[in-house]
Amino acid sequence: MSAQELVADVRTKEGQALGVLLAAVFWTIVIQSITGPLIRWVKTAEWWSRALPNQKNIMVNFGYVEEDITEDSAAWAFVWIITMCITHVVSALLMCPVFAGGWTGVGPVGQFCFLCGVLSEV
């Protein structure tokens, strides 16, 4: 299958549904794989004791009950933000070639990357 055929397939409803499903599976595996190590890194970082009160304040602003927030839950929420930033950066990087070279200028591979970046944000 050529890159041009991939682009055509991804532009169909079925192709988009498959793309979203594959992105969801991919990000689930990646996020689940890195969450534990990131939480351990955050909790042992020199700066975490200073960041923890701010993280708790953010969580309270989002409706968490302050008394229920533990260090573990705050670290988990902090890492969740990090992982969401990672997903957005990767999606944006996949779209950059089209922004730089235009839709026709990047060819089918760049177009496919763009569509993957867009679908991974759904």
N, C-alpha and C positions, 0 to 999 in steps of 0.2 A: 504494500500500500504506500503510495507516494504521500508527501507532505500536503500536496494540493487536495488529495482525496480525504486526508484527515481533516483538513479545514472544512471541506464540504460536509463531512459527517458530523463534525462538532456544531455546525450551524443548523442541524435539524433538532427537533424537540427531543428525539430519542438520544441523539448524541450529547445534547446538553444535559439530559437527565443522567446519562452514564458518566459524563464529566464531573458533575456535582457529586455523584455517588463515589467515584474514585477519589476525588479530592477529600471528601469526608473521611473515607477509610484511611487515606494517606495521613491526614492531619491527626486523626485519632491515634494512630500508631506512633507518630512522631511525638505528639504532646504527652501521651502516656509514658513514652520511653524517657523523656527528658525531665518530666515534672519532679520525680523523686530526687535525682541528682541536683537539680536546680534548688529545690527546697533545702537540701543539706548544705549547699554552697551558700545560700542566702543566710541561713541561720548561723553559720560559722563566720560570716564576713564581719570584718572589723566595724563596718558602718551600720550593721543591722540594728544595734541597740539605739542608734539615733534615728533610724528610719521607722522603727516599729511604732512609736507614737503617731507619726504622720500617717502610717498605713492604717492604724486603728481609726483615726479621724476620717479618713476616706471611706472606710467601711461603714462607719456610723452615718455619714452623709448618704450612703446608698441603702440605708434602712436596717443595718445590722444593729442588734442591741449591744451596747458597749460592754456590759457585764458578761456577755456570752462570747466575746472575742478572745481567743487564746493566742498564744504566740504561734502555735501550729496553724490555726485558721488564718491568721494574718500573713504568715509566710506563704501559705497556699494561695491566698488572694493576690499577693505580690507577684508570685510566679505565674499565676494565671494571666496577669497583665503582660508580663514579659513574653509569654508564649503567644498571646494574641498579637503583640507587636511583631514578633517573628513572622507569623503567618501573613500579616499585612505587608511587611517589607518584601517577602518572597513574591507575593502576588504582584506588587508594584514593579519589582525587578523584571518579572515576566512580561509586563506591559511596556517597559521602557523602550525597547527597539521600535515599536510602532510610534511612540511619541517622538522619537528622534528621527526616524526615517520615513514615516508615513506608512499607510496601510499597504499600498502597492510597492513601495520602496523596499520593504523588508522581505517580501516574498512569502511563500507558504509557511516556511518554518517560523518566521517572526510572527506571522498571523496566528499560527497554531499556539505559540507561546502566549500571545496576547489573550486569545480565547481561554486558554487554561488559567491565566491569571484572573480573568474576569469571573470565570466559573468557580474558582476556588474561594471567591469572596461571597458566594451565595450561601 
